[in-house]
Amino acid sequence: MKALVLAALICNPGDRLIDLGGKLPPTVKSIDLLIAVEPYYTRLYVYHPGFPDSIQSCCHGSPTSVVRLAVTDGRFCLRQSRPQMKWKLKVIVRPETAA
């Protein structure tokens, strides 16, 4: 229950919190998100929790796209352009981003 309340405070209402904090090595400074959306004309928006101005959008009429994100604490928020859309994420840690 606490995580749900925390997500409401740091992500905009209706957005989803994704927490990769315990899954990424502490030396990683940035990641690439390979994002696939369905249908292709929908968009997925990604931003850092508490900073909705840092928003990046994906796909722009393409079924897949890559978004590069700086890793602060491993958390980020997702917003869908349509409620019934489908999406998949794959995290790519590049060798040059790990020290």
Secondary structure, 3 states (H helix, E strand, C coil): CHHHHHHHHHCCCCCEEEECCCCCCCCCCEEEEEEEEECCCCCEEEEECCEEEEEEEECCCCCEEEEEEECCCCEEEEEECCCCCEEEEEEECCHHHCC
